[in-house]
């Protein structure tokens, strides 16, 4: 287990709590998929790095514009990376398929099965 910063651990705990609430609402046991677990690890690493860089930014000489700019750029990139990774983590169940969509899906599968039989 990797030691995480408070900020990273707080976000990861909040996501786990969100998944637990969704699990209770659904009445089933939900868990993270392998891809989501990997995304959560990457999110934690990005936040840890961002906290480290923020500390360096705050301790940087105010007249050292070159390093301030580099650190600021890296922090902004990490912010966008975390946002992008969070979009890949779902804590809610997908919406149930409407009857019309289910009917269309069955029809498409029937056509594909019929076409597959004709080709073979």
N, C-alpha and C positions, 0 to 999 in steps of 0.2 A: 504494500500500500504506500502510495506516494504522499508525502507531507504536503498539504495544500495551504495556501494563504487563507486568512479568514474570509476574504472577499470571495475567493473561488469556492471555498467550502460552503459558504452561505448560499450561493447560487445553486450549487449542486444539491444541497439539502432542500432548497425550495422546489427544485424540479422533481426530486424524489417525493416530496409531500404532495405536489400536484398530481403525480402519477397515482399515489395512494388514494387521493380524493376521487380521481376518475375511476379507479378500481372499485371503490365503495359505491359510487353512483351506478356503475354498470352491473354490480353484483357478481363480478368475476375477478379473478386474479390476473392483474396486468403486470407485465415486467418489460424491461428494456430489451430490445433486440440487440444482436451483436453489433450492428452498425450504429445503433443509438448509443451503446456503451462506449464505442470508440469515439463518437462525436463528443460525448460527455467528457471523456478523458482529454480530448483536444481542447475543449472549452476550458477545462480546469488549467491546462498548461498555458493557454493564451492569457488567462486572467492572472495567473502567477507571474508570467513575464511582464504583463502590463503593470502590475503592482511594483515589481522590481524596477522597471524603467521610470515609473512615476517618482520613486524614491530618488533615483539618480537625477531626474529632471529637477526635483525640488532642491537637491544639494549642489546643482551645477552653478557655476559662476554666472551671474546675470549678464556679464559682458561677453560671455562665450557664445555668441549667436550661432555659430556653426554647430556646436554640439546641442544647443537648445533646439535648433531646427531639426536635427537628426532624431533626437529623442521624441520630439513632438510628432514627427512623421511616423515613427515606429508605433507610438501609442495610438495614433489615429488608425493605422493599418490593423492593429490588433483589435480595436473596437469594431471595425467593419468585419473582421474575420469572425469574431464572437457572434455578431449579429447573423452572419451567414450560416454559421454552424447551428445556432439556435433554431433556425428555420427547419433544420433537418431532424429535430427532436420533437416528437409528437407525444403529448401526455393525454390526449383525449381519444376516445374511440372514433373511428370514421363514422360519418352519418350513414344510417341505413339506406339501402338503395330503394328508390321509389318503385312502386309497382310497374310504372311505365318503363323505367330503366331496366328492371329485372326482365320484363317481357322482351325488350329489345335485345338484351344480352342473350337470352335463350334463343331468340331467332337467329342472331348472328352465329352463335355456337352451332346451331343446327345446320346453317348454310355451310360453315367451315367443315363440319363433319361430313356433310354430303359431298362437298367438293373434294375433300381428301380421299373419300372412298372412290370417286370417279377417276382420280389421277392414278391411284395405285394399281 
